[in-house]
Amino acid sequence: MSRNRLFYRFAAVFAVFVMLFSAVSFNTVTAKAEESLLILLQIDNPVMLANGTEKEIDEGRGTAPVIIGGRTLVPIRAVIEEFGGTVEWNGESQTAILSYNNDEIRLIINSTTAYLNDEAQTLDTAPQIINGRTMLPIRFIAESFNFNVGWDSDNSVVIITNSDNVGEVEIPESWKGAAEAEQQTSAGSSLKVHFIDVGQGDAIFIELPNNETMLIDAGPKTGIVPGYIKSCGYSSINYVVATHPDADHITGMAEVLNTFSVGTFYMPEKEHTTQTFENMIDAVSNNGCEAVYALAGKTIVDTEGLKVYFAGPVKIYDDNNACSAVVKLEYNQNSFLFTGDAEETSENDMIAAGYDLKADILKVGHHGSSSSTSAAFVKAVSPKEAIISVGADNSYGHPTAETLAVLNSAGVNIYRTDEVGTIVVTSDGVNYTIDKLKSTVEANAPPSSEGETASQEAQTAQSAMTEANEAVSSGNDSEVVYITNTGSKYHRAGCSYLKSSSIETTVAEAKNKGLSPCSRCNPPE
């Protein structure tokens, strides 16, 4: 009996020993696995190598790491899960929330401000949405989670590990010899931004360095923009943006859509009651182009060295101007910010959201109205040049002395279409020049198109400019005014007769309805 008791005691002690040994062994193996964690990511390769095993980074979609602004952005979920962390996405705020151990990172699309455990951090390159996938800066994330990060420039490979021996990592033979990610848009290609003189309104035609084209707004009149674009040698437009539904920005839009083949049309999710707006919507439908709502965080173009995306509106406001789509264009070392009629409210919201607003050239909001271009916004953009698209002797007093004072105090060079005509900015991605095109044929001659003689080119340019000048000088028909549901007059904004209702229209549309100018507020006739 005593021998059996001794046996059972021995067996019990042995069992405890086995359990303890197993636990120690398991912890040792786990620690070893953690110590040997190794992830390799290669530019333009949709497969990652995780502890020796190849896995798709973005399963079923083929998304690969890219280099933007000298930093590697990757579709992050699979990588974070390989760490043992989690990823959450807030679509409303366009925020990715990454958690690992006791650390949390929050990154906002197109914002260079990130938060590590609620402390603000500055990023070199903002997170982006590319082809519908969220792309985040891998070095910042991995180092914030206390991983070591290396870069094999010969093979364009990012190395992420818990080991200190980053430089001793072997790159797979099948990955070796890969060239650096090829720049689809190299410095030296030409970017041209045409701020077309359309009078009291906006129309900006952009010749992108990747051989695509873009139009932001189409002015307050017909007969101007299509002729100008044709004079530059184009019969189609890749991207068209209507920043907001006011007539001084979209009256010419239906004509553009009915004239050119358009790839994608963007506008904020903001409707209007005017016939001008309805004409534009009908033209979008008839054109057959893709229609996309403009909202901060959405990307239009993203190739190496060239990026075009929306920095606003952050949300949809009651006011048309505040809803303006704000477009940021970055071409290597040069950048532009096109603000539509964005007002101080939306400017402040863009700043608060942390969007990268810095730009060499600012298209001043709302034609230089005092309701836009606050000192805080100018400080956030820090422009070298400001372009104001405005009509000569307009009845609104644009640009206001207040706005000019803000720009002057910041040391910004100011160019106005009412003073110098159409303004063309040409950039090679490093340097830019500004040409002020007045009414002479020589100054306004567009780039030569193959097979066109110099005489034909000059005639085309002269015709386009003549039509534009005639249209711009045709009076106040395109000036924005306001009417009521039942009244027989049209009014300036803020008139006391607009208390019960206020419907935006143009002088021409008001006159067509048989309305006459209000004698109290004296709107343009």
Solvent accessible surface area in square Angstrom, and as a share of the most:
residue,aa,sasa,rsa
1,M,168,0.75
2,S,89,0.57
3,R,198,0.72
4,N,82,0.42
5,R,145,0.53
6,L,123,0.61
7,F,127,0.53
8,Y,146,0.55
9,R,170,0.62
10,F,133,0.55
11,A,40,0.31
12,A,57,0.44
13,V,103,0.59
14,F,112,0.47
15,A,49,0.38
16,V,82,0.47
17,F,125,0.52
18,V,63,0.36
19,M,134,0.60
20,L,111,0.55
21,F,127,0.53
22,S,57,0.37
23,A,51,0.39
24,V,93,0.54
25,S,38,0.24
26,F,141,0.59
27,N,93,0.48
28,T,80,0.46
29,V,98,0.56
30,T,53,0.31
31,A,43,0.33
32,K,137,0.58
33,A,52,0.41
34,E,101,0.45
35,E,113,0.51
36,S,68,0.44
37,L,18,0.09
38,L,46,0.23
39,I,0,0.00
40,L,1,0.00
41,L,0,0.00
42,Q,10,0.05
43,I,12,0.06
44,D,93,0.48
45,N,26,0.14
46,P,48,0.30
47,V,38,0.22
48,M,2,0.01
49,L,27,0.13
50,A,3,0.02
51,N,80,0.41
52,G,60,0.58
53,T,74,0.43
54,E,103,0.46
55,K,80,0.34
56,E,83,0.37
57,I,4,0.02
58,D,15,0.08
59,E,148,0.66
60,G,70,0.67
61,R,154,0.56
62,G,45,0.43
63,T,23,0.14
64,A,17,0.13
65,P,0,0.00
66,V,37,0.21
67,I,31,0.16
68,I,19,0.10
69,G,68,0.66
70,G,63,0.61
71,R,88,0.32
72,T,18,0.10
73,L,0,0.00
74,V,0,0.00
75,P,9,0.06
76,I,9,0.04
77,R,117,0.43
78,A,25,0.20
79,V,0,0.00
80,I,0,0.00
81,E,95,0.43
82,E,48,0.21
83,F,15,0.06
84,G,62,0.59
85,G,7,0.07
86,T,79,0.46
87,V,18,0.11
88,E,105,0.47
89,W,100,0.35
90,N,64,0.33
91,G,40,0.38
92,E,170,0.76
93,S,55,0.36
94,Q,33,0.15
95,T,12,0.07
96,A,2,0.02
97,I,37,0.19
98,L,0,0.00
99,S,37,0.24
100,Y,35,0.13
101,N,126,0.64
102,N,150,0.77
103,D,33,0.17
104,E,65,0.29
105,I,0,0.00
106,R,69,0.25
107,L,0,0.00
108,I,29,0.15
109,I,0,0.00
110,N,0,0.00
111,S,0,0.00
112,T,31,0.18
113,T,40,0.23
114,A,0,0.00
115,Y,58,0.22
116,L,38,0.19
117,N,72,0.37
118,D,104,0.54
119,E,116,0.52
120,A,69,0.54
121,Q,60,0.27
122,T,123,0.71
123,L,11,0.05
124,D,104,0.54
125,T,12,0.07
126,A,8,0.07
127,P,0,0.00
128,Q,2,0.01
129,I,34,0.17
130,I,22,0.11
131,N,144,0.74
132,G,59,0.57
133,R,69,0.25
134,T,36,0.21
135,M,2,0.01
136,L,0,0.00
137,P,9,0.05
138,I,1,0.01
139,R,80,0.29
140,F,41,0.17
141,I,0,0.00
142,A,0,0.00
143,E,82,0.37
144,S,18,0.11
145,F,5,0.02
146,N,126,0.65
147,F,7,0.03
148,N,52,0.26
149,V,20,0.11
150,G,9,0.08
151,W,94,0.33
152,D,32,0.16
153,S,60,0.38
154,D,117,0.61
155,N,13,0.07
156,S,1,0.01
157,V,0,0.00
158,V,6,0.03
159,I,10,0.05
160,I,0,0.00
161,T,3,0.02
162,N,53,0.27
163,S,35,0.23
164,D,127,0.66
165,N,81,0.42
166,V,26,0.15
167,G,81,0.78
168,E,132,0.59
169,V,32,0.18
170,E,138,0.62
171,I,13,0.07
172,P,31,0.20
173,E,136,0.61
174,S,99,0.64
175,W,13,0.04
176,K,88,0.37
177,G,71,0.68
178,A,37,0.29
179,A,88,0.68
180,E,82,0.37
181,A,23,0.18
182,E,143,0.64
183,Q,90,0.40
184,Q,134,0.60
185,T,3,0.02
186,S,54,0.35
187,A,57,0.44
188,G,58,0.55
189,S,39,0.25
190,S,59,0.38
191,L,0,0.00
192,K,54,0.23
193,V,0,0.00
194,H,7,0.03
195,F,2,0.01
196,I,2,0.01
197,D,34,0.17
198,V,0,0.00
199,G,5,0.05
200,Q,19,0.08
201,G,0,0.00
202,D,1,0.01
203,A,1,0.01
204,I,3,0.02
205,F,0,0.00
206,I,0,0.00
207,E,19,0.09
208,L,6,0.03
209,P,14,0.09
210,N,38,0.20
211,N,144,0.74
212,E,45,0.20
213,T,4,0.02
214,M,0,0.00
215,L,0,0.00
216,I,3,0.01
217,D,1,0.00
218,A,0,0.00
219,G,1,0.01
220,P,2,0.01
221,K,27,0.12
222,T,75,0.44
223,G,30,0.29
224,I,2,0.01
225,V,1,0.01
226,P,11,0.07
227,G,21,0.20
228,Y,17,0.07
229,I,0,0.00
230,K,110,0.47
231,S,12,0.08
232,C,11,0.06
233,G,50,0.49
234,Y,64,0.24
235,S,93,0.60
236,S,54,0.35
237,I,2,0.01
238,N,55,0.28
239,Y,30,0.11
240,V,0,0.00
241,V,0,0.00
242,A,1,0.00
243,T,0,0.00
244,H,2,0.01
245,P,1,0.01
246,D,9,0.05
247,A,4,0.03
248,D,11,0.05
249,H,0,0.00
250,I,1,0.01
251,T,36,0.21
252,G,1,0.01
253,M,0,0.00
254,A,18,0.14
255,E,52,0.23
256,V,0,0.00
257,L,4,0.02
258,N,107,0.55
259,T,56,0.33
260,F,6,0.03
261,S,76,0.49
262,V,11,0.06
263,G,40,0.39
264,T,16,0.09
265,F,2,0.01
266,Y,16,0.06
267,M,19,0.09
268,P,0,0.00
269,E,100,0.45
270,K,35,0.15
271,E,141,0.63
272,H,27,0.12
273,T,108,0.63
274,T,11,0.06
275,Q,109,0.48
276,T,12,0.07
277,F,7,0.03
278,E,76,0.34
279,N,67,0.34
280,M,1,0.00
281,I,62,0.31
282,D,78,0.41
283,A,2,0.02
284,V,15,0.09
285,S,87,0.56
286,N,122,0.62
287,N,40,0.20
288,G,67,0.65
289,C,17,0.10
290,E,107,0.48
291,A,67,0.52
292,V,41,0.23
293,Y,111,0.42
294,A,1,0.01
295,L,62,0.31
296,A,5,0.04
297,G,0,0.00
298,K,74,0.32
299,T,33,0.19
300,I,17,0.09
301,V,7,0.04
302,D,32,0.17
303,T,28,0.16
304,E,30,0.13
305,G,20,0.19
306,L,1,0.01
307,K,11,0.05
308,V,0,0.00
309,Y,2,0.01
310,F,0,0.00
311,A,0,0.00
312,G,0,0.00
313,P,1,0.01
314,V,49,0.28
315,K,108,0.46
316,I,75,0.38
317,Y,23,0.09
318,D,141,0.73
319,D,67,0.35
320,N,22,0.11
321,N,21,0.11
322,A,5,0.04
323,C,0,0.00
324,S,1,0.00
325,A,0,0.00
326,V,1,0.01
327,V,1,0.00
328,K,2,0.01
329,L,0,0.00
330,E,43,0.19
331,Y,0,0.00
332,N,54,0.27
333,Q,135,0.60
334,N,7,0.04
335,S,18,0.12
336,F,1,0.00
337,L,0,0.00
338,F,1,0.01
339,T,1,0.01
340,G,2,0.01
341,D,1,0.01
342,A,0,0.00
343,E,35,0.15
344,E,79,0.36
345,T,78,0.45
346,S,2,0.02
347,E,3,0.01
348,N,67,0.34
349,D,39,0.20
350,M,1,0.00
351,I,62,0.32
352,A,88,0.68
353,A,24,0.19
354,G,17,0.17
355,Y,18,0.07
356,D,38,0.20
357,L,5,0.02
358,K,121,0.51
359,A,6,0.05
360,D,17,0.09
361,I,1,0.01
362,L,1,0.01
363,K,2,0.01
364,V,0,0.00
365,G,3,0.03
366,H,34,0.15
367,H,2,0.01
368,G,0,0.00
369,S,11,0.07
370,S,54,0.35
371,S,42,0.27
372,S,4,0.02
373,T,3,0.02
374,S,19,0.12
375,A,68,0.52
376,A,58,0.45
377,F,3,0.01
378,V,4,0.02
379,K,165,0.70
380,A,28,0.22
381,V,0,0.00
382,S,64,0.41
383,P,11,0.07
384,K,111,0.47
385,E,15,0.07
386,A,0,0.00
387,I,0,0.00
388,I,0,0.00
389,S,5,0.03
390,V,0,0.00
391,G,6,0.06
392,A,71,0.55
393,D,148,0.77
394,N,21,0.11
395,S,43,0.28
396,Y,75,0.29
397,G,48,0.46
398,H,24,0.11
399,P,13,0.08
400,T,31,0.18
401,A,84,0.65
402,E,108,0.48
403,T,2,0.01
404,L,39,0.19
405,A,58,0.45
406,V,29,0.17
407,L,0,0.00
408,N,93,0.48
409,S,100,0.64
410,A,58,0.45
411,G,62,0.60
412,V,8,0.05
413,N,79,0.41
414,I,49,0.25
415,Y,45,0.17
416,R,48,0.18
417,T,2,0.01
418,D,38,0.20
419,E,107,0.48
420,V,25,0.14
421,G,13,0.13
422,T,3,0.02
423,I,0,0.00
424,V,10,0.06
425,V,0,0.00
426,T,34,0.20
427,S,1,0.01
428,D,52,0.27
429,G,0,0.00
430,V,63,0.36
431,N,99,0.51
432,Y,49,0.19
433,T,84,0.49
434,I,32,0.16
435,D,66,0.34
436,K,92,0.39
437,L,24,0.12
438,K,119,0.50
439,S,72,0.46
440,T,77,0.45
441,V,41,0.23
442,E,145,0.65
443,A,44,0.34
444,N,14,0.07
445,A,47,0.37
446,P,16,0.10
447,P,51,0.32
448,S,90,0.58
449,S,42,0.27
450,E,183,0.82
451,G,80,0.77
452,E,60,0.27
453,T,75,0.43
454,A,82,0.63
455,S,68,0.44
456,Q,91,0.41
457,E,20,0.09
458,A,36,0.28
459,Q,120,0.54
460,T,53,0.31
461,A,5,0.04
462,Q,72,0.32
463,S,55,0.36
464,A,12,0.09
465,M,19,0.08
466,T,52,0.30
467,E,84,0.38
468,A,8,0.06
469,N,65,0.33
470,E,111,0.50
471,A,18,0.14
472,V,45,0.26
473,S,89,0.57
474,S,67,0.43
475,G,47,0.45
476,N,58,0.30
477,D,64,0.33
478,S,12,0.07
479,E,13,0.06
480,V,21,0.12
481,V,0,0.00
482,Y,48,0.18
483,I,11,0.05
484,T,19,0.11
485,N,114,0.59
486,T,132,0.76
487,G,36,0.35
488,S,73,0.47
489,K,84,0.35
490,Y,0,0.00
491,H,7,0.03
492,R,72,0.26
493,A,71,0.55
494,G,78,0.75
495,C,13,0.08
496,S,47,0.30
497,Y,116,0.44
498,L,20,0.10
499,K,179,0.76
500,S,106,0.69
501,S,20,0.13
502,S,66,0.42
503,I,49,0.25
504,E,12,0.05
505,T,3,0.02
506,T,8,0.05
507,V,0,0.00
508,A,33,0.26
509,E,35,0.16
510,A,0,0.00
511,K,91,0.38
512,N,130,0.66
513,K,129,0.55
514,G,65,0.62
515,L,28,0.14
516,S,44,0.29
517,P,41,0.26
518,C,5,0.03
519,S,103,0.66
520,R,148,0.54
521,C,25,0.15
522,N,99,0.51
523,P,6,0.04
524,P,11,0.07
525,E,123,0.55
